[in-house]
C-alpha cells in the first residue's frame, strides 16, 4: 500500500514537472516565434533597402522610399525626456510615501498612484490632445522660448504648436511615473526596519539613511523599476499617436513634430500592402530588437550592481 502511494506521488511529481517545464519553454517558443515571423515577413524590405533603411530619415510611400531613422530618433528622444522626468519624480514620491508621510496619507496617495497606472493609454492621449497640447502651445512654449530666453538653443527653436517631441515626452512621463513610483515604493518597504532604525540610532539623517541604507539594500529593485518604465515608454503607441504630430522628420528642436516606431505602425499598417507592409513589419522587428536589447542591458547592469552593492531585492 505504501509502495503504491509512493509510485502515485512520484507520477504526480513527474506530471507536475513536465507541465511547469512546458509552460516555461512555451514562453521561449513564443518569443522566438515573434522574431522568426517578423523576420520572414520583413525579409523583402531587408533585401531591398538593406542597412540604409536604418540610417535614412526619408519616408515617402508614394515613391516607395523608406527610412526608419526618423522613427527611431523620435522613439529615443521621447523616451529620454520621459525617463528624465519620471525617474527622479518617482524616487521622491516613493521616498515621501515610505519615509515621511503619515500612514493614512501614504495609503491614499498610494492608491491614487495605482489608479493612475490602470488608466488606459488612449485616455492619456485624449487628455494630452485636448488639455496638454493647448497648455504647451499657450504657456510652456512661450515661457521656455521668450521668458527664459532659450530660443537661441536649437532645442527650443521654431514655433510651438503644442504638438511635438517635447509634449509626447512629458505625457509619456506622466504615464510611466505611476509604474516606477509603485515599484520603488515597494522596494523601500522591503528594507528591514532594523537597518534603518540602527542608522537613525547612530545619528544619521533621513537623507543619509535613504542613500546609505535604503538605496544600497534595494538598488537592484530600484533599477528594475526604472527599466520597467523604460520598456513601457519605448513601446507606447496610442498616447504618442495623438500628440507627437506624426511627421517623419529628424529635428533638433523639441517643439517640432515627429514620430515614433509604434506611432508609424499604428498610422500606416491598416492600408499597407506589398513592400510597404514588409517595411512596417521590419519596423516592428526593429522595435522588438530594441526592447530585447534593453532587457539584456538591464540584466547586465543589474549583475554589475549586485556585485558592487550587494543588493538583496
N, C-alpha and C positions, 0 to 999 in steps of 0.2 A: 504493500500500500504506500509506504513511504517512498519506495523507488519510483512508483508511478507518479507521485506528486512532484518528485524531483525532475522527472522527464517532462511533465507538463509545464513546470516552471521554466525549464531550460528551453522548451519550444516557444513559450511566450516571450522569453527574453530575446530569442533569435528573431522572432517576428517583429518585436518592437525595435530591435537594432536595424533590421532591414528597412522598416518603414521610415525611421528617422534618417537613415543614410540616403534613402531615395529622395526624401524631401530636401536634404542638404544639396545633393547633386542636381536636383531639379533647378535650383537657383542658378547653378553654374551653367547648366544647359540653356536656360532661358537667356542668360547674359551673352553666351557665345552665339546663340541664335540671333540676337539683335545685331551683333557685329556682322555675322555672315550674311544675313538677309539684306542689310543696308549696303554692304559692300557689293553684293551681286547686282542689286538693282541700281546702284550708283556707278557701276563699272563703265557704262557707256560715256558718262560725263568725265570720269577719271581718265579714260583713254583719249578723249577728245581734247580736254583742256590741260591735263597733267598738273604739274606743280603750279603753273601760272594761275590756276583757279584760286589758290590760297593767298596769293600776293597781289592780285589785281583787284582794284576797287571799282571797276566799271561793271555796271549791271544794266543791261539793255535787252530785255526779252524780244523786242521787235527785231533786232539784228542778231539774235542768238549769241550775245556776248555776255558772259557771266563771270563775276569775280566775287569771292567771299570775303575779301579783306575789309570792306566797309561793315559787313555784318559782324565779323569777328571783332573789329575795332569798337563798334557800338556795344557789343556784349561786354568787352573788357572794361570800357570806361564806365558804363552804368554800374557794373559790379563793384569796381573800385570805389566809386562815390558812395554806393550803398554801404559797403563794409566800413569805409572810413567814418561814416556817421553812426552806423548801428552798433559797432563793436564797443566803442567807449561808452555810449549811452546805455547799452545793455549791462555793461560791467557796473556802472554807477547805480543803475536801477536795482540790480541783484544785490549789490553791497548794501544799499539802503534797506531793502526788504528784510535781509537776514540779520544785519548787524545793528541797525539804528531804529527802524520803525517799530511802533507799538504792534504787538501781535495781531490785534483786530485790524489795524490799518494795513499791515502786511498781508493779511488774508484777503482783504477786499481788493487791494491793488493786484495781488497775485491772481485772483480770479478774473479780474479785468484783462490782465495780460493773456491769460489762457483763452478768453473770449476773442481777443484780437487775433490770436493765432488761428482761430477757427473760421474767421471771415473769409469767404471765397475771394480769389484774386480779382474776379471781374468786378466785385464791389469796390475794391481799391481802385481799379481802373476807372470806374464811373465817377467815384469821388475825385480822383485826380483830374478827370476831364472837366467836370462841372464846377469844382471848387478850387483845386490847387493850380490848375493852368491859369485861370484869371488872376489868382493871387500872385503867381510868379511874374506874370506879364505886367501887372499894375504896381507891384510893391517890391518884390525881391530883385527883379531885373534892374529897375531904376536905382534901387538902393546900392547894389553892387557896382553898377556902371557909373552912376552920377554922384551919389552921396559919398561913397568911399573912393571915388575916382579910380576905379580899377579897369576902366575900359581901354587903357593903354596896354593891358595884358592881353595876349592872344586868347586866353581862356574866356574872356568876357567881352569880346568884340562882336559887333553886329547887333541888330535889333533883337530884343527878347519878345518873342511871340507867345511865350508860355510853354509851347511845345519844344522838346529838345532833350538832349542828353542829361542836362542837369536836373530837369524836372523828373525824368524817368528814374535817375539815380536816387533822388530824395524819396520818391514814392516807394521804390524798392527797399530803401532803408526802413521805412515805416512797416513794410511787410515782413522783413526778416527779423526786426527788432524783438517781437514777442517770442519767437522761437529761441533766439540766442539768450534773451533775458531769462526765460523759463528754465533752460538747461543750466545756465550759470547760477541761478538761484538754488537749484537742486544740488549743484556741486558744492556751493558754500554750506548748505545744510548738512552735507555728509562729512564735513570736517569734525572730528571728535571734539566735543566741548572741552575736554580736559586739556587739549593742546592750547586752545585759546585762553582758557582760564589761567593756565600756567604762565602764558606770556603776559597777560594782564597783571598777574601777581608779581611779575618781575619788573613792573613799571612801564610796560610797552603801551603805546598809544593805539587807538583804533587803526590808524594808518599803518603803523608798524606791524600790528597783528595781521592785517589784511595782506600785506605784501610779503612778510617774512614767514607767516604760518599758513594762512588760508590759501594763498596763491601757490606756494610751494607744494602743499599737500595735494591740491586739486588741479595742478597745471594741465594734466592730460585731459581732464574733463572740460576745462575752460577752452582749450584748443579744439576739442571735439565740438563744443558749441559754436565756435567760430566757423569751422568747416561745415557744420550743418547749415548755418546761414548762408555760407558761400555757395553751397550746392543749390540751395533754393533760389538765390539771386541769379545764378548763371542760367538756369533753365526757365525762369519766369516768362510767361507769354502774354496773357490777357491784359494785365495791368500796364505793361510796357507798350503793348499794341495801341492802347488808347491815347497815349500821351507823348510818345517819342517822336512823332511826326512821320515815321515810315518813309524816309528818304535815304536811299543808298548812297551815302557820301562819307568822306573822311574829312573832318574839320577840326581844327584846334580849338574852336570856340565851343564852350559848353551850352551856349544859347542856341546853337544850330540844331536843326532836326537831324535825325539819324535813324538807324535801325539796328536790330539785333538778329541773331540767328533764328531764335524762336519766333520773333515777330515776322521775319521774312517768310518762314514756313507757313505761319498761320494766314498771312496775306495772300499767298500765291498758290498754295497746294490744291485748292478746290478746282482751279481752272487749268491745272498743268497737265501736260501730256508729252510723250516722246522725250527728247533730250532735256527739255525744261523740267520735267518730272524727275529725271535722273539727276539733274543738278540739285534740285531741292533735297533729294534723298542723300546726296553727297554732303549737303549742308547738315542734314540730320546726323550723318556719320561723324562729321567734324564735331558737332555738339556732344555726341556720345563719347568721342575720344577725349574731348576737353574735360568732361565730367569724370571719366575714368582716370585721367592724369591727375586731377585734383585729389581723388581718393588715394592714389599712390603717394602723392606728395604729403597728404595728411598722415598716412601711416608712417612714412619715413620721418616726418617731423616729430610725430608722437614718440617714435622709438628713440630719437635723439633726446627729447625732453625727459623720457623715462630714465635714460642713462645719466643725464645731467642733474635732474632734480629729484629723481626717485619718487615721482608722484604715485599715489595709490588709488586713483579713481579709475 
